[in-house]
Amino acid sequence: MLLVSQKMLYICESNRKNQKMISRLLKTSLSARLNDRKALIILGPRQCGKTTLIHDLIIDLQGNYTIWNGDDFQVRSSLHDASIASLRRQTAGFKYVFIDEAQRIDNIGLTIKMIVDNIPEVKIVATGSSAFELANRISEPMTGRKWEFLLLPLSFKEMANHHGLLTEMSLLNHRLIYGYYPEIVTNPENQIPLLKQIADSYLYKDILIWERILKPDRLEKLVQALAFQVSQEVSYHELGQISGLDNQTVERYIDLLEKAFIVFRLNSLSRNLRNELKKSRKIYFYDNGLRNAIINAFNPVDLRNDIGALWENFVISERYKYIKTSDYYCNRYFWRTTSQQEIDYIEEHDGQIRAFEFKWRKNEKSRVSNIFINAYPGAEILTITPSNYTDFIGI
């Protein structure tokens, strides 16, 4: 079996040359669980740094390890319908087994389950780029046997830790346009062609492979429509008219885009008032750069008419990264009434509601509806601008 892929060898060599890697916040949580019985499952979009994170974990390991790469045909063949005896032979002498691109291996959930249940001296760490494939196949057989983590593109906090808060703050306008995919951050001289490559070559790969979508051009039109409607309430009917899809297919495709870690939804908060929107939703992109690549919009901040939407997408996605790497648990919403009164973003934590408005211009005042204040007494209301956003995203 080919244990270490060319991809991993290249990354290992590149990391040896790079004296200061960008440390991922998720590493701390992963390292804390490297010595228990449960498997570690790391999900995330393609090109977000999962393989590099594996290498970073390996540097600190005490004990032999091996790497199985799901892109390698020999690896897939050797694990196809593998017996416990076969798995014992393949893991013999190793304390850690890393499975990269695990979603490419048939019945990977059952394989990991057999190792966890029958070879307790071996620790499994698996990565996968598509939640709908890896999570769905792993969920049932792996109940109670795994820790699951989400690795997203780099965050503001990780970059602030890497080269200093003031430096990262000075790059805010740049990040709003080009985002945080690792290859974009480390290769700024080629950022536009690299972003286009991610958007064109990787964006739909998992969805097209696993879902066998017959009309990918309509999926592409749907994603473009979502990119143009960032920060707005979206209508499945309207999206269907733009993309040539029926409402049910639009909803299914958006679900797939979420599971491929391209977009995420916010639903509306509705509890007290008759005129609150009850089944509305907003859709955001995990990365600003990817969103801009989809619609070929790389104009600088000062020349854009969508800066408010870019700012809102940026701070909400960065807030989500902070939530996923901390012990902070909350429900997330936006709020809007039929008379068009709205709050950009709401969190509910331990019964406390916090409402946030996002304003790009520092001196722009936020007008919070008295209807919201009266309906949710005691809610904390904050305005997030470029002058105070660092607390909101976990700095």
FIRO-925113 format. One record per residue (C-alpha): residue number from 0; chain; x, y, z. Coordinates in Angstrom, 2 decimals, always signed. Example, Ala and Ser with C-alpha at 12.3 -4.5 7.8 and 13.67 -1.06 7.14 Angstrom:
# FIRO-925113
ATOM     k   c        px        py        pz
ATOM     0   A    +12.30     -4.50     +7.80
ATOM     1   A    +13.67     -1.06     +7.14
# end
This chain:
# FIRO-925113
ATOM     k   c        px        py        pz
ATOM     0   A     +0.00     +0.00     +0.00
ATOM     1   A     +1.21     +3.51     -0.82
ATOM     2   A     +1.02     +5.07     +2.60
ATOM     3   A     +2.16     +8.66     +1.99
ATOM     4   A     +0.81    +10.51     -1.06
ATOM     5   A     +2.79    +12.85     -3.28
ATOM     6   A     +0.48    +15.62     -2.06
ATOM     7   A     +1.55    +15.00     +1.53
ATOM     8   A     +5.25    +14.76     +0.61
ATOM     9   A     +5.03    +18.08     -1.22
ATOM    10   A     +3.30    +19.77     +1.72
ATOM    11   A     +5.78    +18.32     +4.20
ATOM    12   A     +8.68    +19.64     +2.10
ATOM    13   A     +7.03    +23.04     +1.72
ATOM    14   A     +6.46    +23.26     +5.47
ATOM    15   A    +10.09    +22.46     +6.21
ATOM    16   A    +11.05    +25.44     +4.07
ATOM    17   A     +8.48    +27.66     +5.73
ATOM    18   A     +9.88    +28.48     +9.15
ATOM    19   A     +6.65    +29.91    +10.51
ATOM    20   A     +3.52    +28.04     +9.59
ATOM    21   A     +0.14    +29.65    +10.10
ATOM    22   A     -1.12    +27.88    +13.21
ATOM    23   A     -4.75    +26.76    +13.12
ATOM    24   A     -6.89    +27.30    +16.22
ATOM    25   A     -8.43    +23.88    +15.75
ATOM    26   A     -5.10    +22.21    +16.47
ATOM    27   A     -5.47    +22.75    +20.21
ATOM    28   A     -8.82    +20.95    +20.35
ATOM    29   A     -7.52    +18.11    +18.19
ATOM    30   A     -4.33    +17.67    +20.20
ATOM    31   A     -6.35    +17.47    +23.43
ATOM    32   A     -8.20    +14.44    +22.05
ATOM    33   A     -5.35    +12.56    +20.40
ATOM    34   A     -5.04    +10.04    +23.20
ATOM    35   A     -8.61     +8.93    +23.83
ATOM    36   A    -10.42     +6.08    +22.08
ATOM    37   A    -12.66     +8.06    +19.75
ATOM    38   A    -11.82     +8.80    +16.12
ATOM    39   A    -11.23    +12.42    +15.11
ATOM    40   A    -13.16    +13.50    +12.01
ATOM    41   A    -12.09    +16.79    +10.39
ATOM    42   A    -14.54    +18.12     +7.82
ATOM    43   A    -14.16    +21.21     +5.69
ATOM    44   A    -14.16    +22.63     +2.17
ATOM    45   A    -11.53    +21.67     -0.37
ATOM    46   A     -8.34    +23.74     -0.28
ATOM    47   A     -8.91    +24.96     +3.30
ATOM    48   A     -5.78    +23.33     +4.76
ATOM    49   A     -6.88    +19.94     +6.17
ATOM    50   A     -3.81    +18.10     +4.88
ATOM    51   A     -1.50    +20.81     +6.20
ATOM    52   A     -3.21    +20.58     +9.60
ATOM    53   A     -2.57    +16.83     +9.65
ATOM    54   A     +1.12    +17.48     +9.05
ATOM    55   A     +1.17    +20.05    +11.84
ATOM    56   A     -0.33    +17.47    +14.22
ATOM    57   A     +2.22    +14.88    +13.15
ATOM    58   A     +5.13    +17.17    +14.08
ATOM    59   A     +4.19    +16.94    +17.77
ATOM    60   A     +3.36    +13.21    +17.86
ATOM    61   A     +5.12    +10.69    +20.01
ATOM    62   A     +4.51     +7.33    +18.38
ATOM    63   A     +4.57     +5.77    +14.95
ATOM    64   A     +2.00     +6.85    +12.40
ATOM    65   A     +0.89     +6.09     +8.88
ATOM    66   A     -1.14     +8.02     +6.33
ATOM    67   A     -3.81     +6.56     +4.09
ATOM    68   A     -4.83     +8.86     +1.25
ATOM    69   A     -8.27     +8.28     -0.17
ATOM    70   A     -7.20     +9.69     -3.54
ATOM    71   A     -4.86     +6.70     -3.97
ATOM    72   A     -6.39     +3.72     -5.76
ATOM    73   A     -4.28     +1.22     -3.82
ATOM    74   A     -5.51     +2.62     -0.52
ATOM    75   A     -9.12     +2.44     -1.63
ATOM    76   A     -8.69     -1.11     -2.89
ATOM    77   A     -6.99     -2.36     +0.26
ATOM    78   A     -9.76     -0.92     +2.48
ATOM    79   A    -12.67     -2.09     +0.33
ATOM    80   A    -14.67     -4.57     +2.44
ATOM    81   A    -11.63     -5.00     +4.71
ATOM    82   A    -11.96     -7.55     +7.51
ATOM    83   A    -10.84     -6.97    +11.09
ATOM    84   A     -7.89     -9.28    +10.47
ATOM    85   A     -6.88     -7.27     +7.40
ATOM    86   A     -7.16     -4.00     +9.30
ATOM    87   A     -5.02     -5.41    +12.09
ATOM    88   A     -2.31     -6.21     +9.54
ATOM    89   A     -2.50     -2.80     +7.91
ATOM    90   A     -2.33     -0.91    +11.20
ATOM    91   A     +0.26     -3.14    +12.88
ATOM    92   A     +3.03     -1.14    +14.54
ATOM    93   A     +1.25     +2.19    +14.26
ATOM    94   A     -0.19     +4.24    +17.09
ATOM    95   A     -1.88     +6.75    +14.76
ATOM    96   A     -3.57     +6.27    +11.41
ATOM    97   A     -4.36     +9.42     +9.41
ATOM    98   A     -6.92     +9.03     +6.63
ATOM    99   A     -6.82    +11.98     +4.22
ATOM   100   A     -9.69    +12.53     +1.73
ATOM   101   A    -11.64     +9.84     +3.59
ATOM   102   A    -14.83    +10.54     +1.66
ATOM   103   A    -13.27     +8.82     -1.36
ATOM   104   A    -13.18     +5.43     +0.41
ATOM   105   A    -16.25     +3.19     +0.23
ATOM   106   A    -17.79     +2.26     +3.59
ATOM   107   A    -15.23     +4.38     +5.42
ATOM   108   A    -17.55     +4.78     +8.42
ATOM   109   A    -17.74     +1.02     +8.93
ATOM   110   A    -13.98     +0.70     +8.47
ATOM   111   A    -13.26     +3.31    +11.14
ATOM   112   A    -15.85     +1.73    +13.45
ATOM   113   A    -14.13     -1.67    +13.20
ATOM   114   A    -10.76     -0.13    +14.04
ATOM   115   A    -12.14     +1.85    +17.00
ATOM   116   A    -14.01     -1.18    +18.38
ATOM   117   A    -11.41     -3.88    +17.75
ATOM   118   A     -7.98     -2.22    +17.60
ATOM   119   A     -8.08     +0.20    +20.55
ATOM   120   A     -4.34     +0.84    +20.49
ATOM   121   A     -4.74     +2.68    +17.15
ATOM   122   A     -6.01     +6.26    +16.98
ATOM   123   A     -7.85     +7.30    +13.81
ATOM   124   A     -7.74    +10.86    +12.44
ATOM   125   A     -9.75    +11.28     +9.21
ATOM   126   A    -10.35    +14.30     +6.97
ATOM   127   A    -13.09    +14.81     +4.41
ATOM   128   A    -14.08    +17.62     +2.09
ATOM   129   A    -17.76    +16.85     +1.74
ATOM   130   A    -20.06    +16.61     +4.72
ATOM   131   A    -22.91    +15.05     +2.76
ATOM   132   A    -20.68    +12.11     +1.81
ATOM   133   A    -18.38    +11.63     +4.81
ATOM   134   A    -20.83    +12.63     +7.55
ATOM   135   A    -23.76    +10.72     +6.13
ATOM   136   A    -21.76     +7.53     +5.73
ATOM   137   A    -20.05     +7.94     +9.08
ATOM   138   A    -22.92     +9.11    +11.27
ATOM   139   A    -24.82     +5.89    +11.87
ATOM   140   A    -21.94     +3.43    +12.31
ATOM   141   A    -19.84     +5.93    +14.26
ATOM   142   A    -22.38     +6.95    +16.91
ATOM   143   A    -20.50     +7.56    +20.17
ATOM   144   A    -17.16     +6.71    +18.56
ATOM   145   A    -16.04    +10.04    +17.07
ATOM   146   A    -15.26    +13.66    +17.72
ATOM   147   A    -16.25    +15.78    +14.75
ATOM   148   A    -14.62    +19.12    +13.87
ATOM   149   A    -15.05    +21.70    +11.12
ATOM   150   A    -12.00    +23.35     +9.52
ATOM   151   A    -12.83    +26.43     +7.47
ATOM   152   A    -10.56    +28.82     +5.56
ATOM   153   A     -8.18    +30.83     +7.69
ATOM   154   A     -9.71    +33.28    +10.13
ATOM   155   A     -8.94    +36.86    +11.09
ATOM   156   A     -7.90    +35.62    +14.53
ATOM   157   A     -5.49    +33.03    +13.14
ATOM   158   A     -3.84    +35.63    +10.93
ATOM   159   A     -3.70    +38.14    +13.79
ATOM   160   A     -1.94    +35.47    +15.86
ATOM   161   A     +0.40    +34.80    +12.94
ATOM   162   A     +1.71    +38.28    +12.15
ATOM   163   A     +0.11    +40.63    +14.68
ATOM   164   A     -3.26    +42.26    +15.20
ATOM   165   A     -2.32    +45.66    +13.76
ATOM   166   A     -0.94    +44.07    +10.60
ATOM   167   A     -4.10    +42.04    +10.07
ATOM   168   A     -6.32    +45.03    +10.75
ATOM   169   A     -4.42    +46.98     +8.09
ATOM   170   A     -5.33    +44.24     +5.59
ATOM   171   A     -9.08    +44.44     +6.21
ATOM   172   A     -9.92    +45.97     +2.82
ATOM   173   A     -7.84    +43.30     +1.12
ATOM   174   A     -9.52    +40.45     +3.02
ATOM   175   A    -12.97    +41.80     +2.13
ATOM   176   A    -12.11    +41.26     -1.54
ATOM   177   A     -9.81    +38.21     -1.57
ATOM   178   A    -10.74    +36.30     +1.56
ATOM   179   A     -8.86    +33.73     +3.59
ATOM   180   A     -8.25    +30.56     +1.62
ATOM   181   A     -4.71    +29.50     +2.66
ATOM   182   A     -3.26    +29.49     -0.85
ATOM   183   A     -4.63    +32.97     -1.46
ATOM   184   A     -3.16    +34.31     +1.78
ATOM   185   A     +0.27    +32.81     +1.12
ATOM   186   A     +0.38    +33.68     -2.61
ATOM   187   A     -1.04    +37.22     -2.89
ATOM   188   A     +0.75    +37.82     -6.19
ATOM   189   A     -1.45    +35.18     -7.84
ATOM   190   A     -4.62    +35.65     -5.82
ATOM   191   A     -7.09    +36.25     -8.67
ATOM   192   A     -6.10    +33.25    -10.84
ATOM   193   A     -5.90    +31.05     -7.73
ATOM   194   A     -9.35    +32.13     -6.56
ATOM   195   A    -10.75    +31.48    -10.03
ATOM   196   A     -9.16    +28.04     -9.97
ATOM   197   A    -10.81    +27.25     -6.64
ATOM   198   A    -14.16    +28.51     -7.90
ATOM   199   A    -13.94    +26.73    -11.26
ATOM   200   A    -12.15    +23.48    -10.37
ATOM   201   A    -13.00    +22.68     -6.74
ATOM   202   A    -16.23    +24.44     -5.87
ATOM   203   A    -18.70    +21.93     -7.26
ATOM   204   A    -16.45    +18.88     -7.44
ATOM   205   A    -17.91    +16.93     -4.52
ATOM   206   A    -21.48    +17.80     -5.41
ATOM   207   A    -21.08    +16.76     -9.04
ATOM   208   A    -19.30    +13.51     -8.10
ATOM   209   A    -21.70    +12.32     -5.44
ATOM   210   A    -25.02    +13.76     -6.57
ATOM   211   A    -24.70    +13.17    -10.34
ATOM   212   A    -26.30    +16.50    -11.17
ATOM   213   A    -27.36    +16.44    -14.81
ATOM   214   A    -27.43    +20.20    -15.41
ATOM   215   A    -24.43    +21.75    -13.62
ATOM   216   A    -24.89    +25.02    -15.52
ATOM   217   A    -28.09    +25.63    -13.55
ATOM   218   A    -26.29    +24.93    -10.29
ATOM   219   A    -23.69    +27.49    -11.33
ATOM   220   A    -26.40    +30.07    -12.08
ATOM   221   A    -27.91    +29.40     -8.65
ATOM   222   A    -24.58    +29.99     -6.91
ATOM   223   A    -24.08    +33.21     -8.86
ATOM   224   A    -27.55    +34.38     -7.85
ATOM   225   A    -26.73    +33.64     -4.19
ATOM   226   A    -23.49    +35.61     -4.52
ATOM   227   A    -25.37    +38.65     -5.80
ATOM   228   A    -27.94    +38.36     -2.97
ATOM   229   A    -25.53    +38.06     -0.02
ATOM   230   A    -26.97    +39.76     +3.11
ATOM   231   A    -30.45    +39.86     +1.56
ATOM   232   A    -33.49    +37.77     +2.33
ATOM   233   A    -33.69    +35.15     -0.43
ATOM   234   A    -36.71    +33.66     -2.14
ATOM   235   A    -36.47    +30.11     -3.46
ATOM   236   A    -39.05    +31.01     -6.08
ATOM   237   A    -37.00    +33.96     -7.32
ATOM   238   A    -33.79    +31.92     -7.28
ATOM   239   A    -35.56    +29.24     -9.28
ATOM   240   A    -36.62    +31.74    -11.92
ATOM   241   A    -33.05    +33.01    -12.24
ATOM   242   A    -31.46    +29.55    -12.44
ATOM   243   A    -34.19    +27.67    -14.30
ATOM   244   A    -34.93    +25.32    -11.40
ATOM   245   A    -38.12    +24.51     -9.50
ATOM   246   A    -38.44    +25.53     -5.84
ATOM   247   A    -37.83    +22.02     -4.51
ATOM   248   A    -34.64    +21.63     -6.55
ATOM   249   A    -33.41    +25.05     -5.43
ATOM   250   A    -33.83    +24.04     -1.79
ATOM   251   A    -32.09    +20.71     -2.41
ATOM   252   A    -29.15    +22.37     -4.19
ATOM   253   A    -28.75    +24.94     -1.42
ATOM   254   A    -28.69    +22.08     +1.10
ATOM   255   A    -25.91    +20.45     -0.95
ATOM   256   A    -23.99    +23.73     -1.13
ATOM   257   A    -24.17    +23.94     +2.67
ATOM   258   A    -22.93    +20.39     +3.04
ATOM   259   A    -20.03    +21.18     +0.71
ATOM   260   A    -19.14    +24.15     +2.98
ATOM   261   A    -19.70    +26.79     +0.30
ATOM   262   A    -22.60    +28.66     +1.92
ATOM   263   A    -24.54    +28.66     +5.18
ATOM   264   A    -28.06    +29.78     +6.06
ATOM   265   A    -29.52    +32.05     +8.70
ATOM   266   A    -33.19    +31.58     +9.47
ATOM   267   A    -35.47    +34.30    +10.79
ATOM   268   A    -36.32    +34.71    +14.47
ATOM   269   A    -40.05    +34.56    +14.99
ATOM   270   A    -41.68    +34.18    +18.40
ATOM   271   A    -43.78    +37.09    +19.56
ATOM   272   A    -45.33    +39.01    +16.69
ATOM   273   A    -47.81    +38.16    +13.98
ATOM   274   A    -45.95    +40.20    +11.39
ATOM   275   A    -42.54    +38.63    +11.98
ATOM   276   A    -41.31    +36.67     +8.96
ATOM   277   A    -41.50    +33.02     +9.96
ATOM   278   A    -39.94    +31.04     +7.11
ATOM   279   A    -37.46    +33.48     +5.70
ATOM   280   A    -33.73    +32.97     +5.30
ATOM   281   A    -30.49    +34.70     +4.39
ATOM   282   A    -27.56    +32.89     +2.79
ATOM   283   A    -23.89    +33.76     +3.31
ATOM   284   A    -20.60    +32.47     +1.90
ATOM   285   A    -17.92    +31.06     +4.15
ATOM   286   A    -15.32    +33.11     +2.28
ATOM   287   A    -15.52    +36.58     +0.73
ATOM   288   A    -12.88    +35.82     -1.87
ATOM   289   A    -14.75    +32.81     -3.15
ATOM   290   A    -17.96    +34.82     -3.35
ATOM   291   A    -16.22    +37.52     -5.37
ATOM   292   A    -14.56    +34.98     -7.68
ATOM   293   A    -17.96    +33.48     -8.51
ATOM   294   A    -19.17    +36.81     -9.90
ATOM   295   A    -15.75    +38.08    -11.11
ATOM   296   A    -15.89    +41.10     -8.82
ATOM   297   A    -12.41    +42.11     -7.64
ATOM   298   A    -12.78    +45.90     -7.66
ATOM   299   A    -11.21    +47.60     -4.62
ATOM   300   A    -13.40    +48.55     -1.69
ATOM   301   A    -13.62    +52.23     -2.65
ATOM   302   A    -15.09    +51.38     -6.06
ATOM   303   A    -17.73    +48.89     -4.98
ATOM   304   A    -21.48    +49.32     -4.64
ATOM   305   A    -21.80    +46.12     -2.57
ATOM   306   A    -19.45    +47.06     +0.27
ATOM   307   A    -22.25    +46.81     +2.86
ATOM   308   A    -22.98    +43.23     +1.77
ATOM   309   A    -19.26    +42.36     +1.75
ATOM   310   A    -18.86    +43.76     +5.27
ATOM   311   A    -21.85    +41.83     +6.58
ATOM   312   A    -20.70    +38.57     +4.96
ATOM   313   A    -17.19    +39.06     +6.36
ATOM   314   A    -18.12    +39.70     +9.99
ATOM   315   A    -20.82    +37.00    +10.10
ATOM   316   A    -18.52    +34.37     +8.57
ATOM   317   A    -15.70    +35.37    +10.93
ATOM   318   A    -18.10    +35.19    +13.87
ATOM   319   A    -19.08    +31.69    +12.75
ATOM   320   A    -15.40    +30.63    +12.63
ATOM   321   A    -14.95    +31.95    +16.17
ATOM   322   A    -18.01    +30.04    +17.41
ATOM   323   A    -16.80    +26.79    +15.81
ATOM   324   A    -13.37    +27.02    +17.49
ATOM   325   A    -14.59    +28.02    +20.96
ATOM   326   A    -16.87    +26.62    +23.62
ATOM   327   A    -19.52    +29.21    +22.86
ATOM   328   A    -22.85    +27.70    +21.85
ATOM   329   A    -25.72    +29.77    +20.55
ATOM   330   A    -28.66    +29.88    +18.18
ATOM   331   A    -28.22    +32.27    +15.25
ATOM   332   A    -30.88    +34.25    +13.37
ATOM   333   A    -31.80    +37.46    +11.64
ATOM   334   A    -35.08    +39.35    +12.26
ATOM   335   A    -37.48    +41.01     +9.89
ATOM   336   A    -41.13    +42.02     +9.77
ATOM   337   A    -43.57    +42.25     +6.89
ATOM   338   A    -43.16    +46.04     +7.08
ATOM   339   A    -39.42    +45.68     +6.29
ATOM   340   A    -38.08    +46.42     +9.77
ATOM   341   A    -35.07    +44.22    +10.42
ATOM   342   A    -32.03    +43.30    +12.51
ATOM   343   A    -29.00    +41.99    +10.60
ATOM   344   A    -27.94    +39.26    +13.04
ATOM   345   A    -29.13    +37.79    +16.35
ATOM   346   A    -27.64    +35.31    +18.79
ATOM   347   A    -29.46    +33.57    +21.61
ATOM   348   A    -27.25    +32.16    +24.35
ATOM   349   A    -28.54    +30.86    +27.69
ATOM   350   A    -31.84    +32.65    +27.16
ATOM   351   A    -30.17    +36.00    +26.47
ATOM   352   A    -30.71    +37.66    +23.09
ATOM   353   A    -28.02    +39.83    +21.53
ATOM   354   A    -28.85    +41.78    +18.36
ATOM   355   A    -26.24    +43.15    +15.96
ATOM   356   A    -26.37    +45.69    +13.15
ATOM   357   A    -23.45    +45.90    +10.70
ATOM   358   A    -22.42    +49.28     +9.30
ATOM   359   A    -19.41    +49.81     +7.05
ATOM   360   A    -19.31    +53.56     +7.60
ATOM   361   A    -18.14    +54.17    +11.14
ATOM   362   A    -20.36    +57.20    +11.71
ATOM   363   A    -23.51    +55.68    +10.27
ATOM   364   A    -26.16    +55.40    +12.94
ATOM   365   A    -28.12    +52.23    +13.47
ATOM   366   A    -31.88    +52.67    +13.84
ATOM   367   A    -33.23    +49.75    +15.80
ATOM   368   A    -36.96    +49.19    +15.54
ATOM   369   A    -39.00    +49.96    +18.64
ATOM   370   A    -41.12    +46.97    +17.66
ATOM   371   A    -38.10    +44.70    +18.22
ATOM   372   A    -37.16    +46.42    +21.48
ATOM   373   A    -40.69    +46.02    +22.84
ATOM   374   A    -41.05    +42.44    +21.61
ATOM   375   A    -37.71    +41.32    +23.09
ATOM   376   A    -37.18    +43.35    +26.26
ATOM   377   A    -33.74    +42.97    +27.76
ATOM   378   A    -32.08    +42.21    +24.41
ATOM   379   A    -28.60    +43.68    +24.07
ATOM   380   A    -28.25    +45.69    +20.85
ATOM   381   A    -24.84    +46.46    +19.32
ATOM   382   A    -23.59    +48.06    +16.11
ATOM   383   A    -20.48    +46.50    +14.52
ATOM   384   A    -18.28    +48.75    +12.37
ATOM   385   A    -14.64    +48.69    +11.20
ATOM   386   A    -13.77    +50.55    +14.41
ATOM   387   A    -14.98    +47.88    +16.86
ATOM   388   A    -15.31    +44.54    +15.05
ATOM   389   A    -12.41    +42.68    +16.67
ATOM   390   A    -14.29    +41.82    +19.87
ATOM   391   A    -17.19    +40.46    +17.83
ATOM   392   A    -14.93    +38.01    +15.96
ATOM   393   A    -13.13    +36.75    +19.04
ATOM   394   A    -10.03    +38.90    +19.48
# end
